Amino acid sequence: MVPPPGLKPKDHFLGITPKLDQSAATQVEGFKQRIQQLCDDYNASPLGTEHCFDSRKIWRKMTGYLSDHAADQKKVFRGLETYHRECNLELLGEMAMALEDPEMEESEMEQVLDEKGDEMMRSIGGPACWVELPEGERLQLAKNLIRDAEICLGERVMKRLPKELKEEMGCYWSGCGMHKDLNAVKGGVDRMSKWWEEAGKTPPIALMNKFKAGVGSSVEAGRSERGGIKVTNLISALVKNKDPKKGQQDRFRTFSRINVGYEVHFPDTSNTRYQSHTNAAVEIVRHPNLYLDFLTFLENTKTSTPGQLNHMEENIRRGLLDKPTLMEIIVLALYGEAFSTPFARFLCSSEDKNSLDLGPDYDRFKQYHQNVIDHPDLLIGPKIDSTAGALDGQPWQSVDVIRKIEQSYLEYPNLTGALVAFFQGALDKLKKFTEEFQKGSPISMATPEQRWLGLRHLTNDKNEGSLGICRLLYRRYSNMKFGQLNARLMSR
């Protein structure tokens, strides 16, 4: 099958359905119920009297699943893939039972029915137990018997199908591109936090919470309680809190407008936002003194405890005055400018691309990480050139931040080691989270036509964006039901 020229995919919104739990089995069952409900609604309409929809024929058209990389989502895909295969086998077996397959003998069909019937009778205890069963239960067992026989016959038909037809029934999983970057940053941060001890260097200062700090030296600070990520989280909690009733958002915007000439909107690391920590690091490098001056302003204007910062604010000050912590923030900023921002630009400018075709691109991205590991001077030195240092060779997103790093890199003698460790951790995660494209995987062995049949977006933005719209609508219309919400979104 050759893709028609100029054909663009269409997105259809299936609706948002609340569930009592988020287990993979519940999610798979939810998909089945939703498709069946749509078929039942159509079949109950006047159009359904002329052409009845069979949900199995919809599931037969499934070619893949796009999600984040969580274990439960991969398990959901395996469940859906199994059901997709069963529907294919059922339909093939149904054709065979209707003697529409010229290679299927009637005696073969009768033999399968007898075998499945014997299995069912043994499972319920024999013919005597069958008679005692309620009529509804006997009817369900009979339906299961027919389905099992269809699947068995379908497997026999499947073996005789040409290779091309079998390949068209393939089903592929791929992960969201932005989640790959998110996990690469996590891997980089984790590897960099371990590097301090391995290299025998003084690590970033511990920034424990008030309770642990009160316990004293008997509690050892973990890696999550120190370093650049800890500071970006603390500053966000202070000047960009996810709860608008908390934090110092309004005062900080006014303070920044007076001191730097415009309102500074700190990235929202309080919520899960792509690139929020690398963007926050860029903002700290851009205005390092702004946050220290704001803390001094808070210290001088407190009425309840004059001249005294609270524990979180004091931690922010200690972190911003700590050289190893600032060095981690610089590494985060460099990674964001060199890889995360160009990578997001690549994904956003490739809307017409197919996620299943990105194998060579991800190989190129992994090779870029290796190049930086082998040649860290690409991103550290008196003149950092975006042509060689950035992933796409395009100009830096934040030129002023790069210039500040160029001017101050000599103040951080361990910067090269930390940067290399970060890129090593990011590369390890990138390899793990692009396994679907590795040599020998179903996607790597699929033909261009098969990948076209399984076409899907490069990111999971459509699904997550719908959830975001849902949250905003509920904020405005708190009494709205899911039926009305889905009707609004599906009518767009």
SVG drawing of the C-alpha trace seen along z (x, -y; Angstrom):
<svg xmlns="http://www.w3.org/2000/svg" viewBox="-34 -50 73 85">
<polyline fill="none" stroke="black" stroke-width="0.4" points="0.0,0.0 1.5,-3.3 0.6,-6.4 -1.5,-8.8 0.4,-12.0 -0.6,-15.0 -2.8,-12.9 -2.8,-14.3 -4.2,-12.4 -7.3,-13.5 -7.6,-13.6 -10.8,-12.3 -11.5,-12.9 -12.8,-9.8 -13.7,-11.6 -12.5,-11.7 -13.9,-9.0 -13.2,-9.0 -12.2,-5.7 -12.0,-4.5 -8.4,-3.4 -5.6,-3.7 -4.6,-0.1 -3.8,1.1 -6.6,3.6 -9.1,0.9 -7.8,-1.4 -8.0,1.4 -11.5,2.2 -12.4,-1.5 -11.2,-1.6 -13.3,1.5 -16.4,0.1 -16.0,-3.3 -15.7,-1.8 -18.6,0.5 -20.7,-2.4 -20.1,-4.4 -21.1,-1.4 -24.2,-0.9 -25.2,-4.5 -24.8,-4.4 -26.6,-1.2 -29.5,-2.5 -29.8,-5.5 -31.7,-5.4 -28.4,-5.1 -27.6,-2.0 -30.6,-0.1 -29.1,-0.3 -25.4,0.4 -24.6,2.0 -21.3,1.3 -19.3,4.2 -16.8,3.0 -14.4,5.7 -13.9,4.2 -12.9,0.9 -10.4,2.7 -9.1,4.5 -8.0,1.1 -5.9,0.4 -2.2,-0.1 -0.5,-1.3 -0.6,-3.2 1.2,-6.5 1.7,-7.3 4.3,-8.3 6.9,-5.8 5.2,-4.7 5.1,-1.0 1.3,-0.9 1.0,-2.5 3.2,0.1 1.0,2.7 -2.1,1.0 -0.6,1.3 0.0,5.0 -3.6,5.5 -4.9,3.5 -2.6,5.3 -3.8,8.7 -7.4,7.6 -6.7,6.2 -5.2,9.6 -8.2,11.5 -10.6,9.3 -8.7,10.1 -8.7,13.8 -12.4,13.7 -13.3,12.0 -11.2,14.4 -12.7,17.4 -16.2,16.0 -15.5,15.9 -14.3,19.5 -17.4,20.6 -19.5,19.0 -17.6,21.1 -16.3,17.8 -12.7,19.2 -12.3,21.6 -9.4,23.4 -11.4,24.2 -13.2,27.6 -16.5,27.9 -15.2,31.0 -12.4,28.9 -14.8,26.3 -17.0,29.1 -13.9,30.6 -12.9,27.3 -16.5,26.8 -16.5,30.3 -13.1,29.8 -14.1,26.4 -17.5,27.9 -15.7,30.7 -13.4,28.3 -16.4,26.2 -18.2,29.2 -15.2,30.4 -14.7,26.9 -18.3,26.8 -18.4,30.4 -20.2,32.2 -23.7,32.3 -25.5,32.8 -24.1,29.5 -25.0,27.7 -28.7,28.5 -28.6,27.0 -27.1,23.7 -29.4,20.6 -30.4,19.8 -28.4,16.5 -25.2,18.3 -25.7,21.0 -26.2,18.3 -22.9,16.6 -21.0,19.9 -22.4,20.6 -21.2,17.2 -17.7,17.9 -17.7,21.3 -18.4,19.7 -15.8,17.0 -13.1,19.5 -13.9,21.6 -13.7,18.5 -10.3,17.5 -9.0,21.1 -10.2,21.2 -8.8,17.6 -5.4,18.7 -5.5,21.5 -6.6,19.0 -3.9,16.5 -1.1,19.1 -2.2,19.4 -2.4,15.6 0.3,14.0 3.1,12.3 2.0,8.8 -1.5,9.2 -0.1,10.4 2.2,7.4 -0.7,5.0 -2.1,6.3 0.9,5.1 0.6,3.0 3.3,0.6 4.0,-1.3 5.9,-4.5 6.6,-7.0 6.0,-10.7 9.1,-12.7 8.8,-15.3 8.8,-12.5 12.1,-11.3 13.6,-14.7 12.1,-14.9 13.6,-11.5 16.9,-12.5 17.1,-15.5 16.2,-13.3 19.0,-10.9 21.5,-13.7 20.6,-15.2 20.9,-11.8 24.3,-11.0 25.6,-14.5 24.6,-14.1 26.6,-10.9 29.6,-12.4 30.6,-14.6 31.3,-11.6 32.9,-9.6 35.2,-12.4 36.0,-13.2 34.7,-16.8 32.8,-18.9 29.1,-18.4 26.4,-21.1 25.4,-22.3 22.6,-20.3 19.2,-22.1 17.1,-19.9 13.6,-20.8 12.9,-22.4 12.1,-19.1 15.2,-17.3 17.4,-20.3 16.0,-20.4 17.0,-16.8 20.6,-17.7 23.5,-15.7 21.8,-12.4 19.9,-12.7 22.0,-12.6 20.8,-14.7 19.8,-12.7 20.7,-13.7 17.2,-15.2 17.9,-17.6 20.7,-19.4 21.9,-20.8 20.5,-22.8 17.2,-21.1 16.5,-21.6 17.1,-25.4 14.9,-25.7 12.1,-23.9 12.5,-26.2 12.5,-29.4 9.5,-28.3 7.6,-27.5 8.4,-31.1 7.8,-33.1 5.7,-30.8 3.7,-28.6 1.1,-26.3 -1.3,-27.6 -2.0,-31.2 -2.9,-31.8 0.6,-30.9 4.0,-32.3 5.2,-35.8 4.2,-35.9 2.7,-39.3 5.4,-41.0 8.1,-39.4 6.6,-40.5 6.5,-44.1 10.0,-43.8 11.4,-42.5 9.7,-45.2 11.3,-47.9 14.8,-46.3 15.2,-44.8 12.7,-46.8 10.2,-44.1 8.2,-41.4 10.1,-38.1 7.9,-35.1 9.8,-32.2 9.1,-28.8 6.5,-26.7 8.5,-23.8 5.8,-23.3 3.8,-21.4 5.1,-18.8 6.2,-21.0 8.5,-20.0 11.8,-21.9 10.7,-23.8 13.9,-23.1 16.3,-23.8 14.3,-27.0 14.4,-27.9 18.2,-27.4 18.5,-29.7 16.5,-32.4 18.7,-32.1 21.9,-32.4 20.3,-35.4 19.4,-37.3 21.5,-35.7 21.4,-38.8 17.7,-39.4 16.6,-36.5 19.2,-37.4 18.0,-41.0 14.4,-39.9 15.2,-37.8 16.9,-40.8 13.7,-42.8 11.6,-40.2 13.9,-40.1 13.6,-43.9 9.8,-44.1 8.6,-41.2 6.3,-42.4 5.8,-39.1 9.6,-38.3 11.5,-41.5 14.9,-40.9 14.4,-37.1 13.8,-34.8 11.8,-31.6 13.5,-28.3 12.7,-27.9 13.9,-31.4 17.1,-30.9 17.7,-27.7 17.3,-29.6 19.9,-32.1 22.3,-29.5 21.9,-27.6 22.4,-30.7 25.6,-31.5 27.0,-28.0 29.5,-27.5 28.8,-23.8 25.0,-24.4 25.5,-27.3 27.6,-25.0 24.8,-22.5 22.5,-25.3 24.9,-26.3 25.0,-22.7 21.2,-22.6 21.1,-25.8 23.7,-24.6 21.8,-21.3 18.5,-23.2 20.1,-25.6 22.1,-23.0 19.7,-20.1 16.2,-20.5 15.2,-23.7 16.5,-22.6 14.9,-19.2 11.5,-20.8 11.9,-23.0 12.5,-19.9 9.3,-18.2 7.2,-21.3 8.3,-21.9 7.8,-18.3 4.0,-18.1 3.8,-16.3 6.3,-13.7 5.4,-10.2 6.7,-9.2 7.5,-5.8 10.0,-7.3 12.2,-9.0 14.6,-6.1 17.5,-7.8 16.8,-11.1 17.1,-9.6 20.3,-7.9 21.6,-11.4 20.5,-12.8 22.3,-10.1 25.4,-10.7 25.2,-14.4 25.3,-13.5 28.4,-11.3 30.1,-14.1 29.7,-16.5 31.0,-13.8 34.0,-13.4 34.4,-17.1 33.0,-19.1 34.8,-22.2 31.8,-22.4 29.8,-23.9 32.6,-25.2 35.0,-27.9 35.5,-31.6 33.5,-31.4 30.6,-28.8 29.5,-28.6 25.9,-27.4 26.9,-26.1 28.9,-23.3 27.4,-23.3 23.7,-23.3 21.8,-20.2 20.5,-21.8 23.3,-24.4 20.8,-27.2 21.5,-30.4 21.1,-30.1 17.7,-30.7 19.2,-32.8 22.3,-34.4 22.7,-36.6 22.8,-33.5 25.5,-31.9 27.6,-35.0 27.4,-35.1 28.6,-31.5 31.4,-32.3 32.5,-35.1 32.3,-33.0 33.2,-29.4 36.8,-29.8 35.2,-30.4 34.0,-26.7 37.0,-24.4 34.8,-21.3 32.3,-22.4 33.7,-20.1 33.4,-17.0 29.9,-17.8 28.8,-18.6 30.2,-15.3 28.5,-13.4 25.2,-15.0 25.4,-14.2 26.4,-10.6 23.3,-10.2 21.1,-11.8 22.5,-9.6 21.9,-6.4 18.3,-7.5 17.9,-8.4 19.0,-5.0 16.6,-3.4 13.7,-5.5 14.2,-5.0 14.2,-1.2 11.3,-1.0 13.6,-2.2 16.5,0.1 17.8,2.6 15.5,5.7 12.5,3.9 9.1,4.2 9.4,0.5 12.9,0.9 11.8,3.9 8.6,2.4 8.5,1.2 7.7,-2.5 4.2,-1.5 3.6,0.3 4.9,-2.6 2.6,-4.9 -0.3,-2.7 0.7,-3.2 1.1,-6.9 0.9,-8.9 2.0,-12.2 5.5,-12.9 4.3,-13.9 1.3,-13.1 0.2,-16.7 -3.2,-16.0 -4.2,-13.8 -2.5,-15.8 -3.8,-19.0 -7.4,-17.7 -6.9,-17.0 -5.6,-20.5 -8.7,-21.9 -10.8,-19.7 -9.1,-21.1 -9.6,-24.7 -13.3,-24.1 -13.9,-22.6 -12.3,-25.6 -14.8,-27.8 -17.8,-25.5 -17.5,-23.4 -20.9,-21.7 -20.2,-20.5 -20.7,-16.8 -18.4,-14.6 -21.0,-14.1 -21.3,-17.8 -17.5,-18.3 -16.9,-15.5 -19.7,-16.9 -18.0,-20.3 -14.6,-18.9 -15.9,-16.3 -17.9,-19.0 -14.8,-21.0"/>
</svg>
